[in-house]
Amino acid sequence: MQIGHTQSNASKKFRTAVPSEASDQALIQAVADGDKRAFKMLYVRHHVRVFRFVMRLVGNEPTAEEVVNEVFLAAWRHAPNFKGGSLVATWLLAIARFKTISECRRRSEAQLDEAVAAVIEDPGDPPSISMEKHERSDILQECLAKLTPIHREVINLIYYQGKKIEEVAQFTGAPISTIKTRMHYARICMAELLAQAGVDRAWVNI
């Protein structure tokens, strides 16, 4: 199955039952019943978020695209097993996390992506601002890359995915106290690394 180019074999009646504004849960139920149109809708709705999540961990676009395809193929296969114990988006990110960890273990050269909202270039920026953002992006990437994988992950989930500590604990399977400790340590390390680079951590909101 090629992601993003799936043809629908669903009946007209089933199309009416699962409109484009259907909830994620409704889409998953339809996917579990083999509805390829619902699967394509699920992909369109969530692939950008999943891709960004993976990119922040692997820092390589072709690798991230491969992982994202694996994530949605896994979602297609395992949709019948989805019990609704979490949001569909969280379920997809959990699959993405597992697939990414597996890929990172297989590819030792995996790096953290530099794409961070605080330093994304705006086409309307003057050249001086654009250059400054590129410099900050390079510095941030270097600092984040010096963290351990578990501390990069907690920064990714809390600061860039907007997860609460309790959600991260559930997501990773680690105790809340452990997540708090990881976050505290990661912030201290980032502050030290940024200070060594001669910048203030305030501009990355960490």
C-alpha positions, -999 to 999 in steps of 0.1 A, spaced: 0 0 0 14 34 -10 7 60 16 -11 91 4 -23 76 -29 -48 50 -17 -79 44 -38 -112 40 -20 -132 8 -24 -158 18 2 -194 18 -7 -215 50 -12 -233 42 21 -200 39 40 -188 72 25 -218 89 40 -212 72 74 -176 86 75 -176 122 63 -145 143 60 -152 159 94 -155 126 111 -137 122 144 -104 103 146 -121 75 165 -146 71 137 -119 70 111 -100 44 131 -131 23 133 -136 26 96 -99 17 90 -103 -13 112 -131 -24 88 -108 -20 59 -119 14 45 -90 27 25 -107 61 21 -108 65 58 -72 55 61 -62 82 35 -82 108 55 -64 97 87 -30 101 69 -39 135 56 -50 147 90 -20 135 110 10 129 88 25 164 92 25 161 130 40 127 129 66 137 104 77 167 125 79 145 156 101 120 139 123 147 122 131 162 156 145 129 166 163 117 135 172 149 117 171 133 83 142 138 59 145 106 38 148 86 70 118 105 86 97 98 55 105 61 57 96 60 94 63 79 88 53 54 61 61 26 86 40 43 112 9 46 90 13 11 77 14 -1 113 -17 19 120 -35 3 91 -25 -32 103 -33 -26 140 -64 -4 138 -86 -33 149 -65 -34 181 -71 3 190 -93 3 221 -97 40 226 -77 43 257 -58 73 244 -63 99 217 -57 86 181 -30 113 177 -12 100 209 -15 64 196 1 74 163 30 92 181 35 62 203 39 41 172 62 68 158 83 67 189 88 30 187 96 30 150 120 59 155 139 43 183 142 11 162 155 31 133 179 51 154 193 19 168 198 6 133 213 39 120 240 51 143 243 83 123 208 95 133 209 132 143 185 156 159 167 179 134 173 216 136 137 225 128 126 244 159 97 269 157 116 297 175 143 298 148 123 290 116 131 315 89 103 338 78 103 347 41 96 382 51 127 386 73 154 410 63 188 393 55 203 403 88 174 386 108 174 356 85 212 351 91 207 355 128 180 328 128 202 304 109 230 310 134 207 304 163 194 272 146 229 259 142 237 267 179 205 250 191 211 219 170 246 216 184 234 220 220 205 196 217 227 170 200 249 169 231 221 158 252 214 121 258 185 106 237 162 105 267 167 141 275 163 152 238 130 132 239 116 149 270 124 184 255 108 173 222 76 160 239 72 188 265 84 219 246 77 211 210 48 186 212 31 205 241 27 174 262 21 176 300 44 157 323 17 132 331 12 125 294 49 121 288 50 96 316 22 76 301 37 80 266 72 68 276 62 43 303 84 61 328 73 73 363 62 109 366 91 115 391 115 102 365 101 126 338 104 155 361 140 146 369 148 142 332 132 176 324 150 193 352 183 179 342 177 186 304 170 222 312 201 226 333 222 210 306 207 232 279 212 263 299 249 254 304 254 245 268 237 277 255 257 298 280 289 282 267 278 291 232 273 327 244 235 329 240 205 332 263 182 302 265 152 326 266 151 328 228 144 290 226 118 290 254 135 262 273 
